[in-house]
């Protein structure tokens, strides 16, 4: 049957539903998420697995397996300011626990910064994961993407070995590191707690810690650690001392007058860090406390401009 030129009547197309405006988001992410969620009344509908959608921040609970134990508040605030302008560049990853209930897998900093930025919803990738998979994903995600300190990385490796039943070779494959690198990090956990805290707080570097590992006696490790801090020894100098078999008096040795004095003026690293954090909050600037070998030392207060210096001087003036 041949076609005719008679026009067929078709119903008028329904007006397109207005797209949800996502303030500050880049077009790439906006296009990725658009259409993957819908809103009915005031309730966001649950998303299918392996999809990306917007989820209210109040519906996302913290990751109980989060390996990061410290979040720099200044850096979080800077990220929050960036989110206000640019939006979330990369969605967080969550798993769904129930209706309107989610648990974070990765993206703790982005979630915290989004709350600081005042966002009601956050883009999230929803995936299926049991507790074992969640632990492994959270640890590996943080190791690969976050700026963890050496001790946090070592603890994450240890958890992957002990809780996920991974051998060191398998662990290296999962995190993209060779076995010797994994082993070096795990050995850090054998250092005395004070040295681990010093490494965590960047009082010493990974190079210093690796040199200290080669000393068998814990007391000598601590003694050299305190000397590193007091004299600001370089990694090369510490390696030379370790190779030369540096030794210090043990408790069983007769204490010298100098060793007694050193014990009396020793300030725990944790106390120094607490003092730095207190002063940094007090002056609104970075503060560094450096103890000297004889109970002396110095406090350095950083400033960005002449006006900033005058602001600090005003705080120092007596009321």
C-alpha positions as CSV (number, residue, x, y, z in Angstrom):
1,X,0.0,0.0,0.0
2,X,1.5,3.3,-1.1
3,X,2.1,6.1,1.4
4,X,-0.2,9.2,1.3
5,X,0.7,12.8,2.0
6,X,-2.0,12.9,4.7
7,X,-0.5,14.1,7.9
8,X,-1.0,11.9,10.9
9,X,-2.2,13.5,14.1
10,X,0.2,12.9,17.0
11,X,-0.2,14.0,20.6
12,X,1.8,17.0,21.6
13,X,5.0,16.0,23.4
14,X,4.9,16.4,27.1
15,X,7.1,19.2,28.3
16,X,10.5,17.9,29.5
17,X,10.9,17.7,33.3
18,X,13.2,20.4,34.5
19,X,16.6,19.2,35.1
20,X,17.9,19.5,38.6
21,X,20.5,22.2,38.8
22,X,23.7,21.1,40.5
23,X,25.5,24.2,41.7
24,X,29.2,24.2,41.0
25,X,29.5,20.8,39.4
26,X,31.5,20.3,36.3
27,X,29.5,19.4,33.1
28,X,31.2,16.0,32.8
29,X,30.1,14.8,36.3
30,X,26.7,16.5,35.9
31,X,26.1,14.6,32.6
32,X,27.3,11.4,34.2
33,X,24.8,11.6,37.1
34,X,21.9,13.2,35.3
35,X,19.0,10.8,34.9
36,X,20.4,8.3,37.4
37,X,18.1,9.4,40.2
38,X,14.7,10.9,40.6
39,X,12.9,12.8,43.3
40,X,9.4,12.0,44.6
41,X,8.1,14.6,47.0
42,X,10.9,15.2,49.4
43,X,12.3,11.6,49.2
44,X,15.2,10.5,47.0
45,X,14.4,7.1,45.4
46,X,16.9,4.3,46.0
47,X,19.5,3.8,43.3
48,X,20.3,0.5,41.6
49,X,23.7,-1.1,42.2
50,X,26.7,0.2,40.2
51,X,25.0,3.5,39.5
52,X,25.9,7.1,40.3
53,X,23.4,9.4,42.0
54,X,22.9,12.1,44.5
55,X,22.4,11.0,48.1
56,X,21.6,13.2,51.1
57,X,24.7,13.5,53.3
58,X,22.6,12.7,56.3
59,X,21.8,9.2,55.0
60,X,25.5,8.2,54.7
61,X,27.1,6.8,57.8
62,X,30.9,6.6,58.4
63,X,33.0,3.8,57.3
64,X,33.9,1.6,60.3
65,X,37.0,0.4,58.5
66,X,38.4,3.8,57.8
67,X,42.2,3.5,58.0
68,X,42.8,7.2,58.3
69,X,42.8,8.3,61.9
70,X,43.7,12.0,61.5
71,X,42.2,14.6,59.2
72,X,43.9,18.0,58.9
73,X,41.2,20.5,59.6
74,X,42.8,23.3,57.7
75,X,43.1,21.1,54.6
76,X,39.4,20.0,55.0
77,X,38.3,23.7,55.1
78,X,40.3,24.4,52.0
79,X,38.6,21.4,50.3
80,X,35.2,22.7,51.4
81,X,35.9,26.1,49.9
82,X,37.0,24.4,46.6
83,X,33.7,22.4,46.7
84,X,31.7,25.5,47.1
85,X,33.2,26.8,43.8
86,X,33.9,23.7,41.8
87,X,31.6,21.1,43.3
88,X,32.5,17.5,43.8
89,X,34.9,16.4,41.1
90,X,34.8,12.7,42.0
91,X,31.9,10.9,43.6
92,X,32.3,9.1,46.9
93,X,31.7,5.3,46.9
94,X,29.0,3.8,49.2
95,X,27.1,0.6,49.8
96,X,23.4,0.5,50.5
97,X,22.3,-0.8,53.9
98,X,18.6,-0.3,53.5
99,X,16.0,2.2,52.3
100,X,17.6,5.7,52.4
101,X,20.5,4.2,54.4
102,X,24.1,4.0,53.1
103,X,27.6,3.3,54.4
104,X,30.7,5.1,53.1
105,X,33.3,2.9,51.4
106,X,35.7,5.6,50.3
107,X,35.8,9.4,50.1
108,X,35.7,10.4,53.8
109,X,37.5,13.7,53.2
110,X,35.1,14.6,50.4
111,X,32.1,13.7,52.6
112,X,33.4,15.8,55.6
113,X,34.3,18.7,53.4
114,X,30.9,18.6,51.7
115,X,29.2,18.9,55.1
116,X,31.5,21.9,55.9
117,X,30.5,23.4,52.5
118,X,26.8,23.1,53.5
119,X,25.8,20.6,50.7
120,X,22.6,18.7,51.3
121,X,23.4,15.9,48.8
122,X,26.6,14.5,47.4
123,X,27.3,12.4,44.2
124,X,28.0,8.8,45.1
125,X,28.7,5.6,43.3
126,X,26.6,2.8,44.8
127,X,28.1,-0.6,44.7
128,X,27.5,-4.0,46.4
129,X,30.1,-5.1,49.0
130,X,30.2,-7.4,52.0
131,X,32.2,-6.5,55.2
132,X,35.3,-8.3,53.9
133,X,35.2,-6.6,50.5
134,X,34.4,-3.2,52.2
135,X,37.4,-3.5,54.4
136,X,39.7,-4.4,51.6
137,X,38.3,-1.7,49.3
138,X,38.5,1.0,51.9
139,X,42.1,0.2,52.8
140,X,43.4,-0.1,49.3
141,X,41.5,3.0,48.1
142,X,43.0,5.1,50.9
143,X,46.5,3.6,50.4
144,X,46.4,4.5,46.7
145,X,44.6,7.8,46.7
146,X,45.0,9.5,50.1
147,X,48.0,11.2,51.6
148,X,48.3,8.7,54.5
149,X,51.3,9.0,56.7
150,X,53.8,6.1,56.9
151,X,52.3,4.6,60.1
152,X,48.7,4.7,58.7
153,X,50.0,2.9,55.6
154,X,51.8,0.3,57.7
155,X,48.7,-0.3,59.8
156,X,46.6,-0.6,56.6
157,X,49.0,-3.2,55.2
158,X,48.9,-5.1,58.5
159,X,45.1,-5.1,58.5
160,X,45.1,-6.4,54.9
161,X,47.4,-9.2,55.9
162,X,45.7,-10.2,59.1
163,X,42.0,-9.4,58.5
164,X,41.8,-10.0,54.7
165,X,44.1,-13.0,54.9
166,X,46.4,-11.7,52.2
167,X,50.0,-12.8,51.8
168,X,52.6,-10.1,51.4
169,X,53.1,-11.0,47.7
170,X,49.3,-10.8,47.2
171,X,49.2,-7.5,49.1
172,X,51.9,-6.1,46.9
173,X,49.9,-6.9,43.8
174,X,46.8,-5.4,45.2
175,X,48.4,-2.0,46.1
176,X,50.9,-1.9,43.2
177,X,54.0,-2.2,45.4
178,X,56.8,-4.8,45.4
179,X,57.2,-7.1,48.4
180,X,60.2,-5.3,49.8
181,X,58.3,-2.0,50.0
182,X,55.4,-3.7,51.8
183,X,57.9,-5.4,54.2
184,X,59.6,-2.1,55.0
185,X,56.3,-0.5,56.0
186,X,55.3,-3.5,58.1
187,X,58.7,-3.4,59.9
188,X,57.8,0.1,61.1
189,X,55.2,-1.3,63.5
190,X,58.1,-3.0,65.4
191,X,59.5,0.4,66.4
192,X,58.7,1.7,70.0
193,X,55.5,3.7,70.2
194,X,57.3,7.0,70.7
195,X,59.1,6.6,67.4
196,X,55.9,5.6,65.6
197,X,54.3,8.7,66.9
198,X,57.2,10.8,65.8
199,X,57.0,9.3,62.3
200,X,53.2,9.8,62.2
201,X,53.6,13.4,63.2
202,X,56.5,13.9,60.7
203,X,59.0,14.7,63.5
204,X,61.2,12.2,61.6
205,X,61.0,10.9,58.1
206,X,60.6,7.4,56.7
207,X,64.3,7.4,56.0
208,X,65.1,8.0,59.6
209,X,62.7,5.3,60.7
210,X,64.2,2.7,58.3
211,X,67.6,3.4,59.7
212,X,66.4,3.0,63.3
213,X,64.8,-0.3,62.4
214,X,68.3,-1.7,61.9
215,X,69.1,-1.2,65.6
216,X,68.1,-4.3,67.6
217,X,67.9,-2.7,71.0
218,X,64.7,-0.6,71.7
219,X,66.4,1.7,74.2
220,X,69.1,2.5,71.7
221,X,66.5,3.2,69.1
222,X,64.8,5.6,71.4
223,X,68.0,7.3,72.4
224,X,69.0,7.9,68.8
225,X,65.5,9.0,68.0
226,X,65.7,11.7,70.7
227,X,69.1,12.7,69.4
228,X,67.7,13.0,65.8
229,X,65.0,15.4,67.1
230,X,67.3,17.5,69.3
231,X,70.2,17.8,66.8
232,X,68.1,17.7,63.6
233,X,70.3,14.9,62.2
234,X,69.9,14.1,58.5
235,X,69.0,10.6,57.3
236,X,72.6,10.1,56.0
237,X,74.1,11.0,59.3
238,X,71.8,8.6,61.1
239,X,72.7,5.8,58.7
240,X,76.3,6.5,59.3
241,X,75.8,6.3,63.1
242,X,73.9,3.0,62.8
243,X,76.6,1.5,60.5
244,X,79.3,2.6,63.0
245,X,77.4,0.8,65.8
246,X,76.4,3.9,67.8
247,X,75.7,3.0,71.4
248,X,74.1,4.8,74.3
249,X,74.0,4.0,78.0
250,X,71.3,1.5,79.0
251,X,69.5,1.4,82.2
252,X,71.9,-1.2,83.6
253,X,74.8,1.1,82.9
254,X,75.9,3.7,85.5
255,X,74.2,6.9,84.4
256,X,76.4,9.9,83.7
257,X,75.5,13.4,84.9
258,X,74.7,14.3,81.3
259,X,72.4,11.3,80.7
260,X,70.5,12.2,84.0
261,X,70.1,15.8,82.8
262,X,68.9,14.6,79.4
263,X,66.3,12.4,81.1
264,X,65.1,15.3,83.2
265,X,64.6,17.7,80.3
266,X,63.1,15.2,77.8
267,X,59.8,16.4,76.5
268,X,57.5,13.7,75.0
269,X,56.9,14.1,71.3
270,X,53.1,13.8,71.8
271,X,53.3,16.8,74.2
272,X,55.2,18.9,71.7
273,X,52.7,18.2,69.0
274,X,49.8,19.1,71.4
275,X,51.6,22.3,72.2
276,X,52.1,23.1,68.5
277,X,48.4,22.4,67.7
278,X,47.3,24.6,70.7
279,X,49.5,27.5,69.6
280,X,48.5,27.1,65.9
281,X,44.9,27.5,66.9
282,X,45.7,30.4,69.2
283,X,47.5,32.4,66.6
284,X,45.7,31.2,63.5
285,X,49.1,30.4,61.9
286,X,51.4,27.4,61.7
287,X,53.6,27.1,64.8
288,X,56.7,24.9,65.2
289,X,58.2,24.0,68.6
290,X,61.8,22.8,68.4
291,X,63.4,21.6,71.7
292,X,67.1,22.0,72.2
293,X,69.5,19.5,73.8
294,X,69.9,21.4,77.1
295,X,66.2,22.1,77.9
296,X,66.3,25.2,75.6
297,X,64.6,25.5,72.3
298,X,62.6,27.9,70.1
299,X,59.0,28.5,68.9
300,X,58.5,29.6,65.3
301,X,55.3,31.3,64.3
302,X,54.8,31.6,60.5
303,X,53.1,34.7,58.9
304,X,52.1,35.4,55.3
305,X,52.4,39.2,55.2
306,X,53.2,42.3,57.2
307,X,49.5,42.6,58.1
308,X,49.5,39.0,59.3
309,X,52.6,39.6,61.4
310,X,50.9,42.7,62.9
311,X,47.8,40.6,63.7
312,X,50.0,38.0,65.6
313,X,51.8,40.8,67.4
314,X,48.5,42.2,68.5
315,X,47.5,38.8,70.0
316,X,50.9,38.7,71.9
317,X,50.3,42.1,73.4
318,X,49.0,41.9,77.0
319,X,45.4,42.8,77.5
